[in-house]
């Protein structure tokens, strides 16, 4: 099941992304080399989920998320999104 736009925004906000006054999304503080904003949040694909979300999880939740996607789902990107979303909440 694909997340709604609201769930996607909540997900990226939980990871530290913020919107400026004109609606651009600003990288979280941990990405010090990224001093610019981008229009829109990152796409929900495996590359972005591993690049921005999986690195924020502790080891136990990292493996819990990975285990969840391979046990339950065929479409990996949405499955990984939901697995990360669950362990972050």
N, C-alpha and C positions, 0 to 999 in steps of 0.2 A: 504494500500500500504506500502510495506516495504521500509525503507530508504536505500539509497546506502551506500557503505562503506565510501565514502567521506562525506556524510551527517552525518553518525554516528560519524566519527572523529571530524567533526566540532562541533557537539553537545557536545561531551565530552570536547573539548577544551574550549568551551563557559562556561562550568562548572568548569574550572580550571585545568583539567588534562593536563599534558605535557609529551612529549616524550624526553627521554634522547638520548645521542649520539649513543647508540647501538639499539635504537628502543623500549625499555621498556617504559611502561606508568607509570608515577609517580602520586601518589595521590595528590589532591589539598591541599594547605596549611591548610585549615580549619580542615583537618583530622590529627591532630597533633600526634595521637597515631599510625599512619600508616607511618612509616619511610622507607618503602620499595617500590619497584616498582613491577609491574606485567607485564607479557608478554601479550600484547593485551589489548584492552579496555574492560570494563565490558559488559557482555551480555545485550541485550535489552530485559529485562524481567521486570515484575511488581516490583519484589523485588528490583532490582538495580535502577529502575526509581524512586521509592519512597525513597530509601536509599540515593541516591546521587543527584537526580535532584529536586524532589518536595520540599525538605527541603531548597533549595536555593531561592524559589519563595516567594514573599511577599503574604500576605493573599488574596488580590484581584486576583492576577494571579493564585494562588493555586486553588481557587474555580472556576475560569474561565477555567482552564485546566481540572479539574474534570467534570465540567458541559459539556464541549465539548465532552469528550469521551463517556458519557452516552447518549447524544442526538444523536450523529452521527454514532457511530461505534459498531460493535459486537466484534471484536478482540481487547481486551483491551490494550495489550502491545504496538502494533504499534500506536493505537489511542492516548494513553497517550504520547508516544514519540512525535508525531506530535503536540499535544496540548502544551506540554512544549516547544518544538522547536519554535512554533509560538509566545508564550508570551515572550521568551527570546530574540528574534530578534528585 
